[in-house]
Amino acid sequence: QVHLVESGGGLVQAGGSLRLSCAASGHIGTANVMGWYRQPPGKQRELVASISSGGSTNYATSVKGRFTISRDNAKNAIDLQMPSLKPEDTGVYYCQIVQRIAPYTTWGQGTQVTVSS
């Protein structure tokens, strides 16, 4: 099995910063993609940012140029730096890993990010 441990969520005022961290453990293949999704209140879950084991990144247009995702392959861990937070960044953030081996997709339990005006 695969287990994801998330940390770093919290409540901040607009303009503040948070750093989300996620560490994967268990049966982890060398070829994988890890990332963060978020689900704002009343909206669908959406990709925020992802990074492959080779270092390729993808960002949602709403966070591109503002958030930064990075990873430590040796630790199977990722960080998401979130400066200049906006109220629209509020939501439950979920860590995800996608692999070429079973279990192909694993989700974390979610961590709350709240940005107040």
Sine and cosine of phi, psi and omega as CSV:
sin_phi,cos_phi,sin_psi,cos_psi,sin_omega,cos_omega
0.00,0.00,0.24,-0.97,0.01,-1.00
-0.84,-0.54,0.67,-0.74,-0.01,-1.00
-0.78,-0.62,0.72,-0.69,0.04,-1.00
-0.91,-0.42,0.76,-0.65,0.03,-1.00
-0.91,-0.42,0.85,-0.53,-0.06,-1.00
-0.95,-0.32,0.51,-0.86,0.07,-1.00
-0.42,-0.91,0.30,-0.95,0.12,-0.99
0.95,-0.32,-0.13,0.99,0.03,-1.00
-0.94,0.35,0.25,-0.97,0.00,-1.00
0.19,-0.98,-0.19,-0.98,0.00,-1.00
-0.92,-0.39,0.81,-0.59,0.03,-1.00
-0.68,-0.74,0.34,-0.94,0.11,-0.99
-0.99,0.13,0.40,-0.92,0.06,-1.00
-0.80,0.60,0.70,-0.71,-0.06,-1.00
1.00,-0.08,-0.21,0.98,0.02,-1.00
-0.99,0.17,-0.02,-1.00,-0.08,-1.00
-0.76,-0.65,0.49,-0.87,0.15,-0.99
-0.64,-0.76,0.40,-0.91,0.13,-0.99
-0.80,-0.60,0.87,-0.50,0.06,-1.00
-0.99,-0.10,0.66,-0.75,0.03,-1.00
-0.80,-0.60,0.54,-0.84,0.03,-1.00
-0.58,-0.81,0.77,-0.64,0.03,-1.00
-0.85,-0.53,0.75,-0.66,0.02,-1.00
-0.98,-0.20,0.64,-0.77,0.05,-1.00
-0.66,-0.75,0.29,-0.96,-0.03,-1.00
0.96,-0.27,-0.59,-0.80,-0.05,-1.00
-1.00,0.09,1.00,-0.05,-0.06,-1.00
-0.92,-0.40,0.85,-0.53,0.07,-1.00
-0.98,0.18,0.32,-0.95,-0.04,-1.00
-0.95,0.30,-0.43,0.90,0.03,-1.00
-0.98,-0.21,0.93,-0.36,-0.03,-1.00
-0.37,-0.93,0.21,-0.98,0.12,-0.99
-0.81,-0.59,0.76,-0.65,0.08,-1.00
-0.87,-0.49,0.55,-0.84,-0.01,-1.00
-0.25,-0.97,0.00,-1.00,0.03,-1.00
-0.87,-0.50,0.74,-0.67,0.19,-0.98
-0.93,-0.36,0.35,-0.94,0.10,-1.00
-0.66,-0.75,0.45,-0.89,0.03,-1.00
-0.78,-0.63,0.98,-0.18,0.08,-1.00
-0.92,0.39,0.37,-0.93,0.02,-1.00
-0.84,0.55,0.78,-0.62,0.05,-1.00
0.97,0.26,0.14,0.99,-0.03,-1.00
-0.82,-0.57,0.19,-0.98,0.00,-1.00
-0.98,0.20,0.40,-0.92,0.07,-1.00
-0.93,0.37,0.66,-0.75,-0.05,-1.00
-0.68,-0.73,0.48,-0.88,0.07,-1.00
-0.94,0.35,0.73,-0.68,0.11,-0.99
-0.99,-0.12,-0.83,0.56,0.00,-1.00
-0.31,-0.95,0.51,-0.86,0.06,-1.00
-0.62,-0.79,0.34,-0.94,0.02,-1.00
-0.53,-0.85,0.74,-0.67,-0.01,-1.00
-1.00,0.08,0.22,-0.97,0.06,-1.00
-0.89,0.45,-0.36,0.93,0.08,-1.00
-1.00,0.06,-0.09,1.00,0.07,-1.00
0.99,-0.15,0.00,1.00,0.03,-1.00
-0.96,0.29,0.69,-0.72,-0.06,-1.00
-0.88,-0.47,0.46,-0.89,0.15,-0.99
-0.70,-0.71,0.63,-0.78,0.00,-1.00
-0.74,-0.67,0.56,-0.83,0.20,-0.98
-0.90,0.43,0.55,-0.84,-0.02,-1.00
-0.87,0.49,-0.49,0.87,-0.03,-1.00
-0.94,0.33,-0.31,0.95,-0.03,-1.00
-0.87,-0.49,-0.15,0.99,-0.02,-1.00
-0.86,0.50,0.74,-0.67,-0.04,-1.00
1.00,0.09,-0.06,1.00,-0.04,-1.00
-0.86,-0.52,-0.77,0.64,0.04,-1.00
-1.00,-0.06,0.41,-0.91,0.04,-1.00
-0.71,-0.70,0.80,-0.60,0.06,-1.00
-0.96,-0.28,0.62,-0.79,0.02,-1.00
-0.60,-0.80,0.23,-0.97,0.00,-1.00
-0.55,-0.83,0.35,-0.94,0.11,-0.99
-0.85,-0.53,0.98,-0.21,-0.07,-1.00
-0.89,0.46,-0.57,0.82,0.00,-1.00
-0.89,0.45,-0.52,0.86,-0.03,-1.00
-0.98,-0.20,-0.04,1.00,-0.10,-0.99
0.76,0.65,0.76,0.65,-0.06,-1.00
-0.77,-0.64,0.48,-0.88,0.06,-1.00
-0.75,-0.66,0.45,-0.89,0.10,-0.99
-0.82,-0.57,0.57,-0.82,0.13,-0.99
-0.83,-0.56,0.94,-0.34,0.08,-1.00
-0.99,0.11,0.81,-0.59,-0.07,-1.00
-0.80,-0.60,1.00,0.09,0.09,-1.00
-1.00,0.06,0.17,-0.99,0.10,-0.99
0.76,0.65,0.76,0.65,-0.07,-1.00
-0.92,0.39,0.57,-0.82,0.00,-1.00
-0.88,-0.47,0.41,-0.91,0.05,-1.00
-0.82,0.58,-0.55,0.84,0.01,-1.00
-0.94,0.33,-0.13,0.99,0.12,-0.99
-0.99,0.17,-0.13,0.99,-0.02,-1.00
-0.88,0.47,0.67,-0.74,0.06,-1.00
0.30,-0.95,0.02,-1.00,0.11,-0.99
-1.00,-0.01,0.82,-0.57,-0.03,-1.00
-0.98,-0.19,0.76,-0.64,-0.05,-1.00
-0.88,-0.48,0.77,-0.63,0.12,-0.99
-0.99,0.14,0.56,-0.83,-0.01,-1.00
-0.64,-0.77,0.58,-0.81,0.18,-0.98
-0.79,-0.62,0.70,-0.71,0.06,-1.00
-0.86,-0.51,0.78,-0.63,-0.07,-1.00
-0.80,-0.60,0.17,-0.99,0.09,-1.00
-1.00,-0.01,-0.04,1.00,0.04,-1.00
-0.86,-0.51,0.34,-0.94,0.02,-1.00
-0.96,0.28,0.61,-0.79,-0.07,1.00
-0.98,0.22,0.81,-0.58,-0.20,-0.98
-0.89,0.45,-0.58,0.81,-0.01,-1.00
-0.73,-0.68,0.75,-0.66,0.04,-1.00
-0.74,-0.67,0.67,-0.74,0.01,-1.00
-0.92,-0.40,0.58,-0.82,0.19,-0.98
-0.97,0.23,0.13,-0.99,-0.06,-1.00
-0.98,0.19,-0.26,0.97,0.02,-1.00
0.98,-0.19,0.58,-0.82,0.07,-1.00
-0.72,-0.69,0.70,-0.72,-0.10,-0.99
-0.99,0.17,0.74,-0.67,0.16,-0.99
-0.86,-0.50,0.85,-0.52,0.01,-1.00
-0.83,-0.56,0.81,-0.58,0.01,-1.00
-0.88,-0.47,0.90,-0.45,-0.05,-1.00
-1.00,-0.09,0.43,-0.90,0.01,-1.00
-0.98,0.20,0.00,0.00,0.00,0.00
